[in-house]
Amino acid sequence: MRKKHSFAIIGGDARFTKLSEALERDGHSISAIETAENVILPLPFEWDDQIMRTLKPSQRIFAGRVRPLDIERAKAVNLHIRDYFAREELAVLNAVATVEGALEIAMRETAVTVWHSEVLVIGFGRLGKLLAHRLHAMGARVVVSARSYADKAWIAAYGYEAADSANLNTGLSAFDLIFNTVPADILGREQLAGINLNCLCIDLASKPGGIDINTASELGIRAIWALSLPGRVAPVTSSEIIKDTIYHMLDEEN
């Protein structure tokens, strides 16, 4: 039987409301920040002097997508922040919710089926892999771009067409849907100028993103920057993923 803990949950979106409910269902108590054994801070984490001054070295502090600078700032005042977003199990399962949200946007915002659509997925990390898999299963004609030769080999092995992310200046007019998963400057003015005006571009990358949204709008291209999809489309499932990840971290510490 799992040991019962007290938790304080500070801020966050709908995921964190559901997380509080899930922890209580499991028999844990939700406490004030001053008295909780464990403090869960939002995703992404942003430093707040008022909150950080309230925390004590004896507390376990969990936060998501913590910058190295903030890790060091916390250490300077004898606080240790554990980054649950850095855990592989959370990153993989979070990508599942992101993919479902992305597909929902694509189906809602276009007048054609995903089936038989020409689709480009930029990037072959966790999110790119899952997205390409789901799109292929739905009958899309999938091209995946990457930079490394190893990724391109895996793309071909999975039955997709491989493209080079460093050379996306030609051929973009063929696509009905473009998904970006890379948080770097990928689709700027030069690339966007070659995109079909009927194409929908969905940027799934965290800040700074990879699609120049303002230039896309100027050129008449539909582009959506879909940030924080797990919390928007699947807050219950996403809260369970965060909860289970924190349990894993507690188990490992014990």
Protein Blocks (a to p, Z undefined) as FASTA:
>chain_A
ZZddddddeejifklmmmmmmmmmnopacddfklpmbdcddddddddfklmmmpcfkbcc
ddehiafklmmmmmmnopacddfklpmklmmmmmmmmmmmmmmmmmmmpcbdfehpacdd
edjdfklmmmmmmmmmnopacddddfbfklmmmmmmnopacddfklmmgoklmpmbdcdf
bdcdfbgfklmmmpcfkbccddfbdcebjbdfklmmmnopacdddehklmmmmmmlmmmm
mmmmmmmmmmmmZZ
